[in-house]
Amino acid sequence: MRAGGAGGVPALELRSVSKRYPGMEEWANRDVSLELKQGEILCIAGENGAGKSTLMKILCGHIQPTEGEILVDGRPVRIGSQPDAGRLGIGMVHQHFMLFPEYTVAQNVVMGIEPRRGKVFYDFTEANIRVARVIQEHGFSLDVHAPAGSLTVGQMQQVEILKLLYRDCRIVVLDEPTSVLTDQEIGSLFATFKKLAGAGKSLIFITHKPGEIKRVSHRVAVMRRGKLLGVWDTAAVDEYEISRIMMGGDGAEGLSAGTAGGGDEKPAGAGEGAGDPVLVFEDVTVLRRGQSRPVLDRISFSLRPGEILGFAGVGGNGLGTLEAVLGGFLPVTGGRILHAGKDITRLKTRALRRRGLAYVPGDRLAVGSAPDASLTENLIVNRRRSLSPRGIFRAPAVAAFAGDLIRRYRVAGKPGQPLRSLSGGNIQKLILAREIEQYQDYIVFSEPTWGLDLSSGRAVYEQIALLRSRGAGIIIISTNLDELLLNADRIIVFYRGAAAAELPNPAERRGDTYRAAMKEEIGAYMLGLKRREANHA
């Protein structure tokens, strides 16, 4: 399969594009240079946190680059907003559809640029005619009169693409478009991609699945930790080569589990999983409305005191859903959850917190904190009863409590300053301080060192090791395989919402050679290249 217009001016060109968010210690994108050819399907692949989505947000005007230049049809441009991107012919289909379920297909497609009768009244007939014409031109299976809420997930995706085609977008960006589709819907979507490329459209397809990359793309660009590793002709690499490039090896260089001095030894007695389970999942399933495939598919595991259980996967395969279920934000469709032998399946976040749930979320600002509140206010959110026994906070006790945690966890900030003003590493330390003081018998970490520098990451691993030595049951949800291989006793790998494998991770074998082999094996399960039933111990 060859890209059309390979020898002409690129449809899109990035030159040394970089992005660093305020307060973050690492670059989300660093010195990315890339071309998209006319009539080409270019896959951008990489693990979560590789910088793919940030790069696409820059292209679509949602955020601005810190450095670098963007050219469209050979001309330098500034994409300051989404309308700017639209005027340049760039459009994006997001993972989460932006449709109004009660409106028809045609109404959703023309929203914002509706045809008018007499420049005042919405012309329903003309809207239906125009949208039907685009549907016919591109061979979509859609009824302009159908409410969006009545469509299948695959058809909703077609509507999102149709919105861009109606606006004459020439560069179409698709962010993980297959994550909730059935195999049949994926086949139909890929047929659409090829038709669009054949008609001269240029497509950027963000994915992490080597099989899909091979099926549909002309070239594949692989990113890791914000940097572009290289661009390959898809025909020249096989699925396992793509997997190795994506998963390969420097994610946790310089970090060690256990103590600050390094080494791979666990504390005495850690990881033995002695005693009754502290947390049990039994066939836990989450099925969302309008989707035929569960986003969490009969997940079962037991977590014992003094054990670290890791969960690996890539975006759209269930890790985020697992985190939401553990945190009490998302009800389950089937199965049950037990804590210390008691059924907690229907408990929501507040009730789980009262039972001792400690939880360090992946999104520290949106879920784990109140950015505009002070450090003290963020630290005492779970301490109302002890610090305000009669409904009124005791100022000396509050100051002593917050000051003690800030000092012990080496948070570089003052009690009264807003949390938003801290660096990412210090925000993580503050949340760790609060949650570790909250925990009773188990604690959940999601992406515990995402965005942190080596020193801050090492401090997080020290706290995890200390908790295990105290007998805590620990769950680590992470897309960073090095992180899991450095810390976890067992690793459950998710693929398409199900447990594809459960693998032991013995401490005595954690050398570099072992980690490299395990990363390759886990990567194959994560990407759907290998699959077997999990062995639920």
Secondary structure, DSSP 8 states (H G I E B T S, - for coil): ---TTTTS--SEEEEEEEE--TT-SS-SEEEEEEEE-TT-EEEEE--TTSSHHHHHHHHTTSS--SEEEEEETTEEE---SHHHHHHTTEEEE-SS----TTSBHHHHHHTTS--EETTTEE-HHHHHHHHHHHHHHHT----TTSBGGGS-HHHHHHHHHHHHHHTT-SEEEEESTTTT--HHHHHHHHHHHHHHHHTT-EEEEEE--HHHHHHH-SEEEEEETTEEEEEEEGGGS-HHHHHHHHH-S-TTTT--SSSTT--S---TTTT---SS-SEEEEEEEE--TT-SS-SEEEEEEEE-TT-EEEEE--TTSSHHHHHHHHTTSS--SEEEEEETTEE-TT--HHHHHHTT-EEE-SSTTTTS--TTSBHHHHHSTT-HHHH-TTSS--HHHHHHHHHHHHHHTT-SS-TTSBGGGS-HHHHHHHHHHHHHHH-SSEEEEESTTTT--HHHHHHHHHHHHHHHHTT-EEEEE-S-HHHHHHH-SEEEEEETTEEEEEEE--GGG-SHHHHHHHHHHHHHHHTTSS-------
